[in-house]
């Protein structure tokens, strides 16, 4: 028997995640995990907890002097995070 309607496993999994409402939470988790790669190792060492809530990535700053530098590059960091995740999930970043 020959099957003609084959699908890639990736497509089947993505469709399932969308149907079950799991795609967005997965992408949000990916954004949190992507922070050290996008920010770089030096900045990642100087930041603490990273969490995600309602389109906003919250990053704890361990060195107050770093906050101003990160604030100036916030838009670029949002674009890099979304590119790393492969979806537009991060709308803003809050440094606290």
N, CA, C and O atoms as a DFTB+ gen file, in Angstrom:
384 C
 N C O
     1  1       0.813      -1.174       0.000
     2  2       0.000       0.000       0.000
     3  2       0.869       1.254       0.000
     4  3       1.805       1.374       0.790
     5  1       0.558       2.155      -0.867
     6  2       1.302       3.391      -0.951
     7  2       0.463       4.533      -0.388
     8  3      -0.699       4.709      -0.755
     9  1       1.072       5.302       0.507
    10  2       0.379       6.450       1.080
    11  2       0.818       7.710       0.348
    12  3       2.008       7.935       0.125
    13  1      -0.145       8.513      -0.014
    14  2       0.178       9.730      -0.756
    15  2       0.025      10.999       0.075
    16  3       0.476      12.066      -0.341
    17  1      -0.595      10.897       1.225
    18  2      -0.823      12.089       2.037
    19  2       0.099      12.121       3.256
    20  3      -0.365      12.206       4.393
    21  1       1.391      12.053       3.011
    22  2       2.351      12.059       4.116
    23  2       2.568      13.489       4.602
    24  3       2.490      14.445       3.831
    25  1       2.843      13.608       5.896
    26  2       3.128      14.895       6.506
    27  2       4.420      14.784       7.303
    28  3       4.763      13.719       7.817
    29  1       5.115      15.884       7.393
    30  2       6.302      15.913       8.221
    31  2       5.891      15.859       9.688
    32  3       4.892      16.459      10.082
    33  1       6.654      15.150      10.477
    34  2       6.360      15.034      11.900
    35  2       6.344      16.408      12.564
    36  3       5.517      16.666      13.439
    37  1       7.252      17.287      12.153
    38  2       7.306      18.649      12.694
    39  2       5.979      19.358      12.486
    40  3       5.480      20.009      13.404
    41  1       5.404      19.244      11.305
    42  2       4.130      19.905      11.000
    43  2       2.985      19.334      11.837
    44  3       2.110      20.073      12.290
    45  1       2.998      18.029      12.036
    46  2       1.960      17.386      12.838
    47  2       2.048      17.858      14.289
    48  3       1.026      18.151      14.909
    49  1       3.261      17.933      14.829
    50  2       3.449      18.375      16.209
    51  2       3.037      19.834      16.367
    52  3       2.350      20.181      17.328
    53  1       3.448      20.693      15.435
    54  2       3.067      22.107      15.509
    55  2       1.557      22.289      15.429
    56  3       0.996      23.114      16.150
    57  1       0.894      21.534      14.565
    58  2      -0.561      21.625      14.461
    59  2      -1.223      21.192      15.765
    60  3      -2.178      21.822      16.220
    61  1      -0.718      20.119      16.361
    62  2      -1.248      19.643      17.632
    63  2      -1.083      20.704      18.728
    64  3      -2.019      20.973      19.482
    65  1       0.116      21.305      18.811
    66  2       0.361      22.331      19.822
    67  2      -0.590      23.511      19.656
    68  3      -1.102      24.045      20.640
    69  1      -0.826      23.915      18.409
    70  2      -1.763      25.019      18.152
    71  2      -3.175      24.654      18.573
    72  3      -3.859      25.441      19.228
    73  1      -3.610      23.464      18.198
    74  2      -4.976      23.029      18.511
    75  2      -5.208      22.928      20.016
    76  3      -6.309      23.199      20.495
    77  1      -4.193      22.546      20.750
    78  2      -4.323      22.376      22.197
    79  2      -3.991      23.647      22.975
    80  3      -4.060      23.654      24.204
    81  1      -3.633      24.712      22.277
    82  2      -3.309      25.967      22.938
    83  2      -1.971      25.952      23.665
    84  3      -1.785      26.677      24.642
    85  1      -1.052      25.140      23.198
    86  2       0.240      24.996      23.865
    87  2       1.381      25.697      23.132
    88  3       2.497      25.765      23.647
    89  1       1.116      26.212      21.951
    90  2       2.185      26.833      21.160
    91  2       2.717      28.104      21.834
    92  3       3.930      28.291      21.925
    93  1       1.826      28.967      22.300
    94  2       2.260      30.215      22.930
    95  2       3.027      29.964      24.226
    96  3       4.100      30.540      24.403
    97  1       2.524      29.128      25.141
    98  2       3.319      28.866      26.350
    99  2       4.689      28.257      26.041
   100  3       5.668      28.555      26.726
   101  1       4.760      27.424      25.034
   102  2       6.045      26.842      24.644
   103  2       6.990      27.924      24.143
   104  3       8.165      27.937      24.510
   105  1       6.489      28.834      23.306
   106  2       7.321      29.920      22.797
   107  2       7.745      30.872      23.909
   108  3       8.856      31.401      23.877
   109  1       6.885      31.095      24.879
   110  2       7.244      31.935      26.024
   111  2       8.382      31.291      26.814
   112  3       9.315      31.973      27.238
   113  1       8.299      30.001      27.005
   114  2       9.369      29.279      27.711
   115  2      10.668      29.329      26.911
   116  3      11.750      29.461      27.484
   117  1      10.563      29.226      25.606
   118  2      11.752      29.335      24.750
   119  2      12.395      30.707      24.878
   120  3      13.621      30.817      24.861
   121  1      11.587      31.757      25.005
   122  2      12.127      33.110      25.161
   123  2      12.919      33.226      26.455
   124  3      13.983      33.845      26.479
   125  1      12.410      32.638      27.527
   126  2      13.130      32.658      28.810
   127  2      14.452      31.915      28.671
   128  3      15.481      32.385      29.154
   129  1      14.432      30.765      28.019
   130  2      15.658      29.979      27.840
   131  2      16.641      30.645      26.881
   132  3      17.847      30.416      26.977
   133  1      16.141      31.465      25.960
   134  2      16.989      32.124      24.971
   135  2      17.712      33.342      25.536
   136  3      18.683      33.806      24.939
   137  1      17.260      33.871      26.675
   138  2      17.861      35.078      27.225
   139  2      19.384      34.998      27.342
   140  3      20.051      35.925      26.882
   141  1      19.980      33.952      27.927
   142  2      21.448      33.915      28.037
   143  2      22.156      33.926      26.684
   144  3      23.219      34.532      26.550
   145  1      21.581      33.264      25.685
   146  2      22.202      33.243      24.358
   147  2      22.110      34.607      23.690
   148  3      23.077      35.071      23.085
   149  1      20.958      35.246      23.796
   150  2      20.752      36.539      23.144
   151  2      21.527      37.641      23.860
   152  3      22.149      38.481      23.210
   153  1      21.497      37.646      25.179
   154  2      22.167      38.689      25.954
   155  2      23.680      38.521      25.946
   156  3      24.417      39.500      26.058
   157  1      24.142      37.288      25.815
   158  2      25.575      37.024      25.854
   159  2      25.994      36.561      27.242
   160  3      25.292      36.810      28.222
   161  1      27.128      35.892      27.326
   162  2      27.541      35.299      28.605
   163  2      27.826      36.320      29.708
   164  3      27.527      36.060      30.873
   165  1      28.393      37.461      29.367
   166  2      28.716      38.459      30.388
   167  2      27.453      39.031      31.009
   168  3      27.330      39.091      32.233
   169  1      26.518      39.451      30.173
   170  2      25.264      40.015      30.677
   171  2      24.456      38.941      31.388
   172  3      23.817      39.222      32.402
   173  1      24.471      37.727      30.880
   174  2      23.721      36.636      31.511
   175  2      24.214      36.391      32.938
   176  3      23.421      36.064      33.821
   177  1      25.517      36.547      33.165
   178  2      26.059      36.372      34.519
   179  2      25.627      37.494      35.451
   180  3      25.557      37.303      36.665
   181  1      25.337      38.664      34.890
   182  2      24.980      39.825      35.701
   183  2      23.473      40.009      35.856
   184  3      23.011      40.996      36.428
   185  1      22.719      39.047      35.339
   186  2      21.270      39.079      35.506
   187  2      20.843      37.846      36.294
   188  3      21.509      36.811      36.283
   189  1      19.715      37.991      36.976
   190  2      19.219      36.898      37.810
   191  2      18.027      36.223      37.176
   192  3      18.086      35.759      36.037
   193  1      16.946      36.174      37.925
   194  2      15.733      35.491      37.474
   195  2      15.193      36.096      36.186
   196  3      15.192      37.313      36.001
   197  1      14.739      35.225      35.308
   198  2      14.089      35.644      34.069
   199  2      12.739      34.937      34.025
   200  3      12.659      33.718      34.180
   201  1      11.679      35.715      33.811
   202  2      10.340      35.134      33.734
   203  2       9.558      35.821      32.626
   204  3       9.983      36.846      32.091
   205  1       8.419      35.249      32.291
   206  2       7.609      35.771      31.192
   207  2       6.156      35.829      31.631
   208  3       5.622      34.875      32.198
   209  1       5.518      36.981      31.355
   210  2       4.107      37.131      31.695
   211  2       3.454      38.092      30.712
   212  3       3.910      39.225      30.559
   213  1       2.410      37.661      30.056
   214  2       1.577      38.480      29.184
   215  2       2.375      39.313      28.184
   216  3       2.181      40.524      28.085
   217  1       3.260      38.669      27.453
   218  2       4.012      39.347      26.405
   219  2       5.224      40.116      26.875
   220  3       5.902      40.749      26.065
   221  1       5.515      40.079      28.166
   222  2       6.637      40.833      28.717
   223  2       7.635      39.894      29.371
   224  3       7.270      39.032      30.171
   225  1       8.890      40.072      29.021
   226  2       9.978      39.325      29.645
   227  2      10.491      40.153      30.819
   228  3      10.853      41.316      30.642
   229  1      10.524      39.571      32.006
   230  2      11.003      40.241      33.211
   231  2      12.383      39.694      33.548
   232  3      12.557      38.486      33.715
   233  1      13.369      40.593      33.647
   234  2      14.754      40.198      33.900
   235  2      15.252      40.930      35.139
   236  3      15.219      42.159      35.198
   237  1      15.708      40.175      36.118
   238  2      16.253      40.767      37.345
   239  2      17.705      41.173      37.098
   240  3      18.511      40.379      36.614
   241  1      18.022      42.413      37.435
   242  2      19.372      42.942      37.249
   243  2      20.128      42.860      38.570
   244  3      19.663      43.366      39.590
   245  1      21.295      42.221      38.547
   246  2      22.097      42.068      39.757
   247  2      23.052      43.241      39.954
   248  3      23.497      43.488      41.075
   249  1      23.371      43.958      38.896
   250  2      24.256      45.127      38.959
   251  2      23.502      46.346      38.450
   252  3      23.215      46.426      37.255
   253  1      23.174      47.291      39.312
   254  2      22.374      48.453      38.901
   255  2      22.956      49.233      37.722
   256  3      22.204      49.794      36.925
   257  1      24.267      49.277      37.601
   258  2      24.885      50.019      36.503
   259  2      24.546      49.411      35.138
   260  3      24.582      50.105      34.122
   261  1      24.227      48.150      35.115
   262  2      23.899      47.463      33.863
   263  2      22.506      47.847      33.349
   264  3      22.254      47.772      32.147
   265  1      21.623      48.248      34.221
   266  2      20.235      48.539      33.857
   267  2      20.146      49.591      32.742
   268  3      19.409      49.404      31.775
   269  1      20.884      50.683      32.871
   270  2      20.812      51.755      31.875
   271  2      21.275      51.270      30.502
   272  3      20.653      51.597      29.492
   273  1      22.350      50.503      30.455
   274  2      22.839      49.977      29.171
   275  2      21.803      49.074      28.522
   276  3      21.570      49.156      27.316
   277  1      21.182      48.214      29.317
   278  2      20.173      47.307      28.774
   279  2      18.920      48.056      28.341
   280  3      18.285      47.677      27.357
   281  1      18.555      49.109      29.059
   282  2      17.374      49.894      28.696
   283  2      17.548      50.516      27.312
   284  3      16.595      50.578      26.536
   285  1      18.756      50.976      27.001
   286  2      19.001      51.609      25.703
   287  2      18.928      50.588      24.563
   288  3      18.558      50.949      23.446
   289  1      19.268      49.336      24.821
   290  2      19.241      48.310      23.782
   291  2      18.030      47.400      23.855
   292  3      18.027      46.325      23.255
   293  1      17.003      47.813      24.579
   294  2      15.835      46.965      24.814
   295  2      15.136      46.552      23.517
   296  3      14.788      45.382      23.357
   297  1      14.925      47.482      22.596
   298  2      14.232      47.171      21.345
   299  2      14.996      46.123      20.542
   300  3      14.405      45.192      19.995
   301  1      16.296      46.282      20.480
   302  2      17.119      45.314      19.750
   303  2      17.068      43.939      20.423
   304  3      17.040      42.918      19.736
   305  1      17.056      43.905      21.738
   306  2      16.954      42.633      22.456
   307  2      15.614      41.947      22.183
   308  3      15.563      40.725      22.040
   309  1      14.539      42.719      22.109
   310  2      13.227      42.148      21.793
   311  2      13.259      41.499      20.417
   312  3      12.771      40.383      20.241
   313  1      13.835      42.199      19.437
   314  2      13.917      41.637      18.076
   315  2      14.764      40.364      18.048
   316  3      14.402      39.388      17.390
   317  1      15.878      40.376      18.754
   318  2      16.750      39.196      18.781
   319  2      16.068      38.007      19.466
   320  3      16.181      36.873      19.000
   321  1      15.365      38.267      20.567
   322  2      14.657      37.185      21.260
   323  2      13.584      36.580      20.368
   324  3      13.469      35.357      20.286
   325  1      12.803      37.410      19.705
   326  2      11.758      36.903      18.820
   327  2      12.354      36.114      17.660
   328  3      11.794      35.100      17.244
   329  1      13.482      36.575      17.140
   330  2      14.144      35.835      16.060
   331  2      14.650      34.483      16.557
   332  3      14.555      33.479      15.851
   333  1      15.184      34.465      17.767
   334  2      15.685      33.208      18.350
   335  2      14.554      32.212      18.583
   336  3      14.713      31.014      18.349
   337  1      13.413      32.715      19.044
   338  2      12.259      31.855      19.321
   339  2      11.573      31.438      18.021
   340  3      11.037      30.334      17.919
   341  1      11.593      32.322      17.038
   342  2      10.924      32.029      15.773
   343  2       9.470      32.446      15.765
   344  3       8.691      31.976      14.935
   345  1       9.095      33.331      16.687
   346  2       7.716      33.820      16.771
   347  2       7.731      35.168      17.481
   348  3       8.674      35.489      18.205
   349  1       6.691      35.943      17.269
   350  2       6.575      37.261      17.897
   351  2       5.885      37.116      19.263
   352  3       4.696      37.409      19.394
   353  1       6.614      36.676      20.250
   354  2       6.035      36.486      21.580
   355  2       6.424      37.569      22.564
   356  3       5.645      37.891      23.462
   357  1       7.607      38.139      22.418
   358  2       8.090      39.161      23.343
   359  2       7.716      40.535      22.800
   360  3       8.195      40.938      21.739
   361  1       6.866      41.251      23.522
   362  2       6.522      42.617      23.128
   363  2       7.399      43.637      23.848
   364  3       7.710      44.688      23.287
   365  1       7.799      43.340      25.080
   366  2       8.648      44.269      25.827
   367  2       9.468      43.507      26.861
   368  3       9.212      42.342      27.164
   369  1      10.460      44.214      27.387
   370  2      11.312      43.661      28.437
   371  2      11.315      44.646      29.598
   372  3      11.466      45.851      29.400
   373  1      11.150      44.128      30.803
   374  2      11.209      44.938      32.016
   375  2      12.422      44.476      32.808
   376  3      12.567      43.295      33.124
   377  1      13.291      45.432      33.121
   378  2      14.457      45.146      33.953
   379  2      14.166      45.636      35.363
   380  3      13.824      46.804      35.551
   381  1      14.294      44.774      36.343
   382  2      13.994      45.171      37.726
   383  2      15.109      44.759      38.649
   384  3      15.038      45.007      39.853
